[in-house]
Amino acid sequence: MVLLLIAGIPMQKAGAQQIINGAPAVDTLRTIEIVQGLRLRQNQIDSATLIETIAGSVILKEGKTTFTCDSAVVNRRTNIVEAFGNVHINENDSINTYAQYLKYVGADRMAYLKKKVLMTDKKGTLYTEDLEYDMRSHIGRYKSGGRIVNASTVLRSTEGEYFADTKDVFFRKKVHLVDPKYDITTDSLRYNTQTQVANFITATHIISKDGIIDTKNGTYNLKTGEAIFFDKTSFKDSTHFLSANKMAYDEKTGILQMEGVAKLVDSANKVTTLANNIFLNKKDNSFLAYNKPVMIFYENNDSTYIAADTLFSGLRKTDSLQRRAFTKKQKIDTVTRVNATDTAIRYFLAFHHVRIFNDSLQSVADSLYYSTEDSVFRLFNDPVVWNDKTQVTGDTIYLFTKNKKPERVSVFNNGMIINRANAEMYNQVGGRTINGYFKNGDLDYMRVKGSPAESVFYPQAEDSSYTGMNRSSGDVIDVYFVNKELNKVKFVNDVNGTLFPIRQIPDDKKSLRGFSWQDKRRPKTHLELFE
């Protein structure tokens, strides 16, 4: 016989409606109401236990929650429902849960669902095979694998805890987030299906079109592309590696900010930058470093260290078919055009208190410009260059390098070469301009031009004793070095000079105008640049 159960007509004996055992005071009137079914069978187990079996288009109700299924068994004494086939729980039209099997404990408002479990709140959908759902707190838990689908984002894990009220999901064990823009793997993660914000609390690996991020702690907004990471985070792409104690990234602007022991490695240009603060603009491939920044150029196991108050690097656009470039056979300052596939040249700027250290050469200046186009360090405002016992100064100095080693040097205006013979004697050559050449990292030859060029030179006898002091001038002075010592001075045109015996050298003739031995400014080791 077909039986239709109408809402509001209880199918138990009068007085059989029971208070839910163990429920809090606010839930004491909750009962499971049979609204509809095609067939009903009642079985009175004992005086206190009534079992009701409903089959066909079953509808049950508890407060604002509606249960539908193919069949169900209701225990009136325990307020426990077992539902089978096409189970659907509708909570006030806000949360919908589906499964093939349900055990519902009314006293605790706990639902245990199995087989093809689906829970959705219109923001995200949870899929699993085994779910514990606390309908009082709206928290669902799975322990044997599940996934959340939120728009185009899919998250999988072995265990999970879903908070329907706040839209938070806690994923644990073998967590994998897949998004059109990201692929994230970790062991623990918190994700909000409404804000699409992911929070990382353990080692996390993030792959995106921009690169790879490894972090242990951070927040990533998948909707806006804004992220902040802590605990020594690293980032790498095809040409860069970055790491810092704290890292923030804005996908829209392309700005990546690093704080605390920040490191930027540019493998394409063989440059590493260290600082407490680094800003990297991924859109125009530039960066700004400050707060004790140090830049390291490395080539063939040789490193050049550069420190300043602020370091900046960017790309200078050039013609797509041609660019300026120096060739081996050309004289200094001569420029030609050669074919090139590159359409941009990387350059570096250093501002204020610039210090450079290399095993063969050291330098200081107020500011610096360097370009990979010609590998020239341009030093401005009171620059000084040291090579072993020799010091070079001028208003502006250009230091040409090859494979990161000094090849030649050009000094513009008020140039001076000082070579320390001993604690009391300094060989000096000064002029308007200086052009010098290095051999194996050491000064080999220098030409000084002036109006006139001047020199103070202490010649030596064969036994290396000093024979006197030669103070001379001329239009051009050629200076030759042997074994890092100033060995010979040659004058060209309008030569005028005096040789003073070693014991008869006037004090006012020992130094050229502007003489200043600045060894105190000289970096002695590369470690000084990190202080």
C-alpha positions in Angstrom: 0.0 0.0 0.0 1.3 3.4 -1.0 1.4 5.8 1.9 1.9 9.6 1.6 3.1 11.2 4.8 2.0 14.8 5.0 4.0 17.5 6.9 2.7 18.2 10.3 1.1 14.7 10.8 3.6 12.8 13.1 3.7 9.1 12.4 4.4 8.0 15.9 2.1 7.4 18.9 0.9 10.4 20.9 3.6 11.4 23.3 6.3 9.5 21.4 7.9 12.8 20.3 11.1 12.9 22.4 13.6 15.4 23.7 17.0 14.9 22.0 19.3 13.2 24.4 22.5 15.1 25.3 21.6 18.2 23.3 22.2 21.7 24.7 19.3 23.6 26.2 18.7 25.6 23.0 18.2 22.4 21.0 16.0 20.5 23.5 12.9 20.8 21.3 14.5 19.6 18.1 12.9 16.5 16.6 13.2 14.7 13.3 10.0 15.2 11.4 8.9 12.8 8.6 7.4 15.0 5.9 7.0 12.6 3.0 7.6 9.0 1.8 5.9 6.5 -0.4 6.1 3.6 2.1 6.3 3.5 5.9 6.9 0.6 8.3 7.0 1.0 12.0 8.7 -1.5 14.4 8.3 -1.2 18.1 11.4 -2.8 19.5 10.5 -2.2 23.1 8.5 0.2 25.2 11.1 3.0 24.6 12.4 2.2 21.1 10.4 2.8 17.9 12.1 2.2 14.6 10.5 3.8 11.5 11.6 2.8 8.0 10.6 5.1 5.1 11.1 4.3 1.4 10.6 6.3 -1.8 11.0 10.0 -2.2 11.8 10.5 1.4 11.7 14.0 3.0 12.7 14.5 6.6 13.0 17.8 8.4 14.7 19.1 11.5 14.3 22.8 12.2 15.4 24.7 9.0 17.3 21.7 7.7 15.7 19.4 5.1 16.9 15.8 4.4 15.9 14.0 1.2 16.9 10.4 0.2 15.6 7.2 -1.4 15.1 5.5 1.9 15.7 6.1 5.6 15.6 4.5 9.0 14.6 6.7 12.0 15.3 5.6 15.6 13.0 7.7 17.8 14.7 6.9 21.0 18.2 7.9 19.9 17.1 10.4 17.3 19.5 8.8 14.8 18.7 8.6 11.1 20.3 6.4 8.5 19.6 7.5 5.0 20.4 5.6 1.8 20.6 6.6 -1.9 20.7 10.1 -3.3 21.0 11.8 0.1 20.6 15.6 0.1 20.9 17.9 3.2 19.6 21.4 2.6 20.4 23.9 5.4 18.2 26.9 5.0 19.1 27.1 1.3 22.6 28.2 2.1 24.6 24.9 2.4 23.8 21.8 0.4 25.3 18.4 1.0 25.0 15.3 -1.1 26.0 11.6 -0.6 24.9 8.0 -1.1 24.8 7.3 2.6 24.1 9.3 5.8 24.1 8.6 9.4 22.7 11.5 11.3 23.0 11.8 15.1 20.3 14.3 16.1 21.5 14.7 19.7 24.9 16.0 18.5 23.7 17.3 15.1 26.5 15.2 13.6 26.2 13.9 10.0 28.4 11.1 8.8 28.3 10.8 5.0 29.9 8.3 2.7 30.2 7.6 -1.1 30.3 10.5 -3.6 30.0 13.1 -0.9 29.5 16.7 -2.2 29.1 19.8 -0.1 28.6 23.3 -1.6 27.9 26.8 -0.3 27.7 28.5 -3.7 31.3 29.7 -3.3 33.1 26.4 -3.3 32.3 22.7 -3.6 33.8 19.9 -1.5 34.2 16.4 -2.9 35.1 13.4 -0.8 34.2 9.8 -0.1 33.9 10.1 3.7 32.8 13.2 5.5 32.0 14.1 9.1 29.8 17.2 9.2 28.9 19.1 12.4 25.7 20.8 11.5 25.7 22.8 14.7 29.1 24.5 14.0 28.9 24.0 10.2 32.3 22.3 10.1 33.0 19.4 7.8 36.0 17.0 8.1 37.4 14.4 5.8 40.4 12.1 6.5 40.7 9.8 3.5 41.1 12.3 0.6 39.1 15.1 -0.8 39.1 18.2 -3.0 37.6 21.7 -3.0 36.6 23.3 -6.3 36.4 27.1 -6.2 35.7 28.6 -9.7 38.8 27.5 -11.7 40.8 26.6 -8.5 41.1 23.0 -7.4 42.6 22.0 -4.0 43.3 18.4 -3.0 44.5 16.8 0.2 44.4 13.7 2.3 42.7 15.4 5.2 40.7 18.6 5.4 38.5 20.7 7.6 35.8 22.9 6.0 34.3 25.8 8.0 31.1 26.7 6.1 30.4 29.9 8.0 33.7 31.5 7.4 34.4 29.8 4.1 37.8 28.6 5.4 39.3 25.2 4.6 42.2 23.7 6.4 44.1 21.2 4.2 46.6 18.7 5.6 48.8 16.0 4.1 49.8 16.0 0.4 48.0 19.3 -0.3 47.9 20.3 -4.0 46.4 23.5 -5.3 45.9 23.8 -9.1 44.9 27.1 -10.7 45.3 28.4 -14.3 48.1 30.7 -12.9 49.5 28.6 -10.0 50.5 25.1 -9.0 51.0 24.8 -5.3 52.1 21.8 -3.3 52.5 21.7 0.5 51.7 19.7 3.6 49.4 22.2 5.3 47.4 25.1 3.9 44.4 27.3 4.8 42.3 28.6 2.0 39.2 30.8 1.9 36.8 30.0 -0.9 35.2 33.5 -0.7 38.3 35.7 -0.7 40.5 33.1 -2.5 43.3 33.8 -0.1 45.7 30.9 0.6 47.7 30.9 3.9 50.9 28.7 4.1 52.1 27.4 7.5 54.7 24.9 6.4 57.2 24.2 3.5 55.4 25.2 0.3 56.3 25.0 -3.4 54.6 27.4 -5.8 54.9 27.3 -9.6 53.6 30.1 -11.8 54.3 31.6 -15.2 56.6 34.1 -13.5 58.7 31.5 -11.7 59.0 29.2 -8.7 58.5 30.3 -5.1 59.6 28.2 -2.0 58.4 29.4 1.4 57.4 28.2 4.8 55.0 30.9 5.9 52.9 33.4 3.9 49.7 34.5 2.3 48.8 34.5 -1.4 45.6 36.2 -2.8 44.9 34.2 -5.9 42.2 36.7 -7.0 44.4 39.9 -6.8 47.9 38.3 -7.2 49.1 39.9 -4.0 51.3 37.8 -1.8 53.5 38.2 1.3 56.0 35.5 2.5 58.1 35.1 5.6 60.7 32.7 7.0 63.4 32.8 4.3 61.5 32.6 1.1 63.1 32.1 -2.3 62.0 32.8 -5.9 63.7 31.7 -9.1 63.0 32.0 -12.9 65.2 31.3 -15.9 67.7 34.0 -15.2 67.2 35.1 -11.5 67.3 33.6 -8.0 66.0 35.7 -5.1 65.8 35.0 -1.4 64.9 37.0 1.7 63.6 36.7 5.2 60.4 38.6 4.1 59.1 38.9 0.5 56.0 40.6 -0.9 54.8 40.5 -4.5 52.1 42.3 -6.5 51.3 40.5 -9.7 49.6 43.5 -11.3 52.5 45.9 -10.8 55.2 43.3 -11.1 56.9 44.7 -8.0 58.6 42.2 -5.8 59.9 43.5 -2.4 62.5 41.8 -0.3 63.5 42.6 3.3 66.1 41.1 5.6 69.2 39.3 4.3 67.9 39.8 0.7 69.7 38.2 -2.2 69.3 38.7 -5.9 71.3 36.6 -8.4 71.3 37.5 -12.0 72.9 34.5 -13.7 72.6 36.0 -17.2 74.9 38.9 -16.3 76.8 37.0 -13.5 75.9 39.5 -10.8 74.7 38.9 -7.3 73.2 41.7 -5.1 72.9 41.5 -1.4 71.1 44.0 0.8 68.6 44.4 3.6 66.0 45.8 1.2 65.6 45.1 -2.5 62.8 46.1 -4.9 62.6 44.1 -8.1 60.3 45.3 -11.0 59.7 42.2 -13.1 57.9 44.1 -15.8 60.8 46.3 -16.8 63.5 44.0 -15.3 65.0 46.6 -13.0 65.8 46.6 -9.3 66.7 49.0 -6.5 68.8 47.9 -3.4 69.4 49.9 -0.3 70.2 49.5 3.4 73.8 48.2 3.2 73.7 46.9 -0.4 76.6 45.0 -2.0 76.8 44.0 -5.6 79.2 41.2 -6.7 80.3 40.7 -10.3 81.9 37.3 -10.8 83.9 35.8 -13.7 86.3 32.8 -13.7 86.5 32.5 -9.9 87.3 36.2 -9.6 84.9 38.5 -7.9 84.5 42.3 -7.9 82.5 43.7 -4.9 80.7 47.1 -5.1 79.0 48.8 -2.1 77.1 52.1 -1.9 74.2 53.7 -0.1 71.9 52.8 -3.0 72.3 50.4 -6.0 70.0 50.4 -9.1 70.0 48.4 -12.2 67.8 48.7 -15.3 67.6 48.0 -19.0 68.4 50.7 -21.6 66.5 50.1 -24.9 68.5 50.2 -28.2 67.8 49.8 -31.9 66.7 46.2 -32.6 69.3 45.8 -35.4 72.3 47.8 -34.2 73.9 49.1 -31.0 77.1 50.9 -29.9 80.0 48.6 -29.1 83.7 48.7 -28.7 85.9 46.5 -30.8 89.3 45.1 -29.9 91.3 47.0 -32.6 89.9 50.4 -31.9 91.5 53.2 -29.9 90.0 54.5 -26.7 86.8 56.5 -27.1 86.3 55.2 -30.7 82.9 53.7 -31.3 81.4 51.7 -34.1 78.1 50.0 -34.7 77.8 46.2 -35.0 74.8 43.9 -35.5 73.2 42.6 -32.3 70.2 40.5 -31.5 69.8 42.1 -28.0 67.4 45.0 -27.9 68.3 46.1 -24.4 71.5 46.8 -22.5 71.7 46.3 -18.7 73.2 49.1 -16.7 74.0 49.6 -13.0 74.0 52.7 -10.9 75.5 53.3 -7.5 74.9 56.4 -5.4 77.0 57.9 -2.6 79.9 56.3 -0.7 80.7 53.9 -3.5 83.4 51.4 -2.7 84.9 48.7 -5.0 87.0 45.8 -4.1 88.8 43.3 -6.3 92.0 41.4 -5.4 93.9 43.4 -8.0 92.1 46.8 -7.8 90.2 48.9 -5.3 88.3 52.1 -5.7 86.0 54.7 -4.1 83.8 57.4 -5.5 80.6 59.2 -4.8 78.7 57.6 -7.7 79.1 55.0 -10.4 77.7 53.9 -13.8 78.4 50.6 -15.3 77.0 49.1 -18.6 77.3 45.6 -19.9 77.5 47.1 -23.4 81.1 48.2 -22.9 82.0 46.8 -19.4 83.2 50.3 -18.2 83.0 51.5 -14.6 82.4 55.2 -14.8 83.3 56.8 -11.5 82.2 60.4 -10.6 82.9 63.0 -7.8 86.2 62.5 -6.1 87.0 59.0 -7.4 90.1 57.1 -6.4 91.5 53.9 -7.9 94.3 51.8 -6.3 96.4 49.1 -7.9 98.8 47.6 -5.4 101.1 50.6 -4.5 99.7 52.9 -7.1 96.9 55.4 -6.6 95.0 57.2 -9.4 92.8 60.2 -8.9 90.9 62.7 -11.0 87.5 64.5 -11.4 86.1 61.5 -13.4 87.6 58.1 -14.0 86.5 55.5 -16.5 87.7 51.9 -15.7 87.5 49.6 -18.7 87.3 45.9 -17.9 87.4 42.6 -19.8 86.0 39.4 -18.2 85.6 41.5 -15.0 89.3 42.3 -14.9 90.8 45.8 -15.4 92.0 46.4 -19.0 92.6 50.1 -19.2 91.7 53.3 -17.3 90.9 56.9 -18.4 91.1 59.9 -16.1 89.5 63.2 -17.1 90.7 66.6 -15.5 93.0 66.9 -12.6 94.4 63.5 -13.1 97.2 62.3 -10.8 99.2 59.1 -10.4 100.9 58.4 -7.1 103.1 55.4 -6.6 104.4 54.8 -3.1 108.2 54.1 -3.1 108.4 54.0 0.7 107.0 55.7 3.7 108.7 59.0 2.8 108.9 58.9 -1.0 106.0 59.1 -3.5 106.4 59.0 -7.2 103.8 61.4 -8.7 102.6 62.2 -12.2 99.8 64.8 -12.8 98.1 66.2 -15.8 94.8 67.1 -17.4 94.1 63.5 -18.7 95.5 60.1 -18.1 95.1 56.9 -20.1 96.5 53.7 -18.6 96.7 50.0 -19.5 96.8 46.9 -17.3 98.5 43.6 -17.9 97.4 40.6 -15.9 95.5 42.9 -13.6 98.4 45.2 -12.8 99.2 48.6 -14.2 101.7 48.3 -17.1 101.8 51.7 -18.9 100.2 55.1 -18.5 100.2 58.3 -20.7 99.6 61.7 -19.0 98.7 64.8 -21.0 98.6 68.3 -19.6 99.5 71.9 -20.1 101.9 71.0 -18.8 102.0 67.5 -17.3 104.2 67.3 -14.2 106.1 64.6 -12.3 108.0 63.9 -9.2 110.1 60.8 -9.7 112.7 59.1 -7.5 115.2 57.2 -9.8 117.0 54.2 -8.5 120.5 52.8 -9.0 121.2 49.2 -10.0 121.4 48.3 -6.3 117.9 49.8 -5.8 119.2 52.7 -3.8 117.6 56.1 -4.6 119.9 58.6 -6.4 117.7 61.7 -6.0 114.4 63.2 -7.0 113.6 64.4 -10.5 110.9 67.1 -10.8 110.0 67.7 -14.4 107.2 68.8 -16.7 106.3 68.3 -20.4 103.4 68.2 -22.8 103.2 64.4 -22.5 104.6 62.0 -19.9 104.8 58.2 -20.4 104.9 56.1 -17.2 106.1 52.5 -17.2 105.6 49.9 -14.5 107.7 46.8 -13.8 106.6 44.3 -11.0 104.0 46.7 -9.7 106.6 49.5 -9.2 106.9 52.7 -11.2 110.0 52.0 -13.2 110.5 54.7 -15.8 109.2 58.2 -16.7 109.5 59.4 -20.2 108.8 63.0 -21.3 107.6 64.2 -24.7 107.9 67.8 -25.9 108.8 71.0 -23.9 110.6 69.0 -21.3 111.7 71.1 -18.3 113.1 69.5 -15.1 115.5 69.5 -12.2 117.3 66.5 -10.6 117.8 67.1 -6.8 120.4 65.0 -4.9 118.7 62.8 -2.4 119.9 64.8 0.6 119.1 68.2 -1.0 115.5 67.9 -1.9 113.5 71.0 -0.9 110.4 70.2 1.1 108.2 72.4 -1.2 109.3 70.3 -4.2 108.4 66.9 -2.9 104.7 67.1 -3.8 102.7 68.2 -6.8 99.8 70.5 -6.4 96.8 68.6 -5.2 98.9 65.7 -3.8 96.9 63.5 -1.4 97.7 59.9 -0.5 94.2 58.6 0.5 95.0 55.1 1.7 92.6 55.5 4.7 89.7 55.5 2.2 90.9 52.3 0.5 89.0 49.1 1.2 91.4 46.5 2.5 89.2 43.4 2.2 85.9 42.7 0.6 84.4 42.1 4.1 84.7 45.9 4.8 82.0 46.5 2.2 79.4 44.5 4.3 80.0 46.6 7.4 
